[in-house]
């Protein structure tokens, strides 16, 4: 649910993103595990990591569009 919300929010703001499905992509799952997480969504923006759909943090890190 939160992954869908995050994708919809980013799309509405016109922000391009890479969608990785950890249930189908072993490399994406390993990347998630290497970051120390086992939950989604995990969003990386310029080296900053956001776990979950956190609109306030997204807005703070994204350009104003």
C-alpha positions in Angstrom: 0.0 0.0 0.0 2.7 2.5 1.0 4.7 1.6 -2.2 1.7 2.5 -4.3 1.2 5.7 -2.4 4.8 6.7 -2.8 4.8 5.9 -6.6 1.6 7.8 -7.1 2.8 10.8 -5.2 6.1 11.0 -7.1 4.3 10.6 -10.4 1.9 13.4 -9.6 4.9 15.7 -8.7 6.5 14.8 -12.0 9.5 13.2 -10.3 11.2 10.4 -12.3 12.0 7.3 -10.3 13.3 3.8 -10.7 10.8 1.2 -9.5 12.5 -2.0 -8.2 10.4 -5.0 -7.3 12.2 -6.9 -4.6 9.8 -9.9 -5.0 11.0 -10.4 -8.6 14.5 -8.9 -8.7 17.2 -10.7 -6.6 19.7 -7.8 -7.1 17.1 -5.3 -5.9 16.4 -7.5 -2.8 20.2 -7.7 -2.1 20.5 -3.9 -2.5 17.6 -3.5 0.1 19.2 -5.9 2.5 22.6 -4.3 2.1 21.0 -1.0 3.2 19.9 -2.9 6.3 16.2 -2.9 5.5 13.6 -5.6 4.9 10.6 -3.4 4.3 9.4 -1.2 1.5 9.3 1.4 0.2 12.8 2.6 0.6 13.5 5.7 -1.3 17.0 7.1 -1.9 17.5 10.7 -2.8 21.0 12.1 -3.2 22.3 9.6 -0.7 19.5 10.2 1.8 17.3 7.2 2.6 13.6 7.4 3.4 11.9 4.3 4.8 8.2 4.2 4.2 6.1 6.9 2.6 7.1 10.1 4.4 5.6 13.0 2.5 7.3 15.7 4.6 10.8 14.2 4.1 10.1 13.7 0.4 9.0 17.3 0.0 12.1 18.5 1.9 14.5 16.5 -0.3 12.8 17.0 -3.7 13.0 20.1 -5.8 9.9 22.3 -5.6 7.8 21.5 -8.6 
